[in-house]
Amino acid sequence: MICFDRLWKTMQEKGISQYKLTKEYGVSNGQLDRLRKNQPVSTYTLDKLCVILDCELEDIAQFRKDR
């Protein structure tokens, strides 16, 4: 299972809120909801988040075998 727990920590470290993602960067509330629920998102969305947050994929997503 892909888990996005690291995304919220990275956002906090970078000073970017969910509000800012939606209003300034055009990330939809639906995509944020999918990320909160660890549901599938597109590689386009992951790429966009990495660019916005200036980070690597492993800073926002993690594969977990145990779930």
Secondary structure, DSSP 4 states (H G I P E B T S, - for coil): -EE-HHHHHHHHHHT--HHHHHHHH---HHHHHHHHTT----HHHHHHHHHHHT--GGGT-EE-S--
